[in-house]
Amino acid sequence: YGMFYNLATLTTVNLIGDAVVIGERTFYGCSNLTAVNGSENITKIGENAFYNVKKVEKLILTNKLMSVEKYAFYNWTETQTITFVGFEKNKTPSKWNADWNKSCKANFEFVESL
């Protein structure tokens, strides 16, 4: 299981560092997580990492992100937005698992820079 697996009391995460790896099931089921600060430095997202995390309104991911495993954002809803900075619109990088966004209904926003 991941570091914060099903930790309902977790509300905010502050990621520190230039190369942040989010491991498998790290935030799985963290039902009250609302903010992931420093997400711009994420380089890898493991399988089921943000599974059932439904209260984060916006997550910013930059082209530092080289790898995303399957079901990373499983059960995200239409009220959530994932902003991709520096990515080609609607084109999944080759090292991302084909099912990275399976059962994810979040809005995807593509911008050139922050």
N, C-alpha and C positions, 0 to 999 in steps of 0.2 A: 504494500500500500504506500501511497505518497505521503510526504511529510505532513501535510495538513488535511489528510483524507477525512472527509465528513466533519470537519471542525466548524460547527455552526456559529461559534463565537468569533470567528475571524471576520473582520469587516474591512480592513485596509492592509495592503501589502506594499512595502517600500523596497523595490529591487535596487541593489547597489552594485556597481561595477560596469565595466565596458563590454563584457561578454557574459550574459546571464543565460543559464540553461534551466529551463523548467522541465523537471523530470516527469516520468510517467505517474499519472494520477495525483500530482502535487496538490492541486486545489479541487480534486474530485468531490463533488457534493458540498462544497463550502457555500451553503445556502444564503448566507448573509454577507458574503464578500461583495463590496460595492466599488472598490477602487484598487487598481494595480498601478502604482506610481513607479516610473522608471521602465515601463514596458518597452520603451524605444530601444533598449539595449539587449533585448532578448535575441539570442542567436539560434536557439533550438527549443521546440515545444514537444514534449513527449506525448505518448498515447494517453487519451482520456484526461489530459492535464487540467482542462477547465470544464470537465463534464458536469452538467447540471448547475453551473454557476450562472444564475439568472438575474442577479442584481447589479452586475457591472454594466453601466450604461454605455461606456465607451472604452475601447482598448486600442492603443496606438502601437502598430508594428512597423518597423522600418526594414529596409533592404539588408540590414544586418542579419535578418532572420533567414537562415540557410536551410533549416529542416523543420517540418511539422509532421508529426505522426498521426495515425488514424484516430478519428473521433475526438480530436483535440477540443472542439467547441460543441460537442454533442448537447442537444437540447437548448441551445441559445435561442432566444426569442426575437420577434420582430421589433421589440423595444430596445434592442441592443445594437451597437454599431462597432464594427471593427474597421479602423482606418489603416490603410496600407500606404506607407510613405515610400516613394521611389520605386514602386513596382509597376510593371506593365499591366494595364487594366485587363481584368478577367483572364489573366494568364498565370497559371500555377507554375512556380519554379520547379525544375526537374527533380530536385531532391525531396520534394514534398510528397507524402503519401497521397494516393488518389482519393482516399476517403477522409482526408483531413477535416473536411467541413460536412461530413455526413450528419444528417438530422440537425443541421444548424440553420436557423431561419434569421439570423442576424443580418443587418444591413451591412454591405461592404462598400466602403468609400475609398476611392483611389485619389491620392494627391501627390504632387511632385515633391513638395517639401513642407516642413512645418512652419 
